[in-house]
Amino acid sequence: MGRIENLHIYPNTTSKEALMDSLARPIEAENGSIFTLCCELVRDYVFWCVHRVEWRPKTEPSVTWIASYTLHQVGDGDWGFTAEPELAFPSSLSCPMEFLKLAPVVNEEWRKQVYQYHADEILEELLRNGNKPN
């Protein structure tokens, strides 16, 4: 297997589920700001999340964004991930449609591709079930 760019490895994380649990935990920054996970969904090896940061002290409004974490098993059972926020144009387009309603648009072109991906998935499902397009 080739080198994976920007791979973050969690040593001694022996399962995909344990890695996702680590990624889902709220984080409190030194200044008291809290980074939370609003919702999550796994599609294959892509862990989709909607994140929110609440600034402390409350100097700015909270910020919400979508990110994908592609999960990788490395070495002798350790797990890691590559992270791609919406702004970075995630390589996967399988972001849950409902997540798009939970965060402001940061990358309009990527969202258009996500909508097209889901439209294509629906059409393929219809064709698999014997339905013909008009």
Summary of the structure (lengths in Angstrom):
residues: 134
radius of gyration: 17.3
end to end distance: 44.5
largest distance: 58.3
contacts: 342
relative contact order: 0.16
helix: 28%
strand: 33%
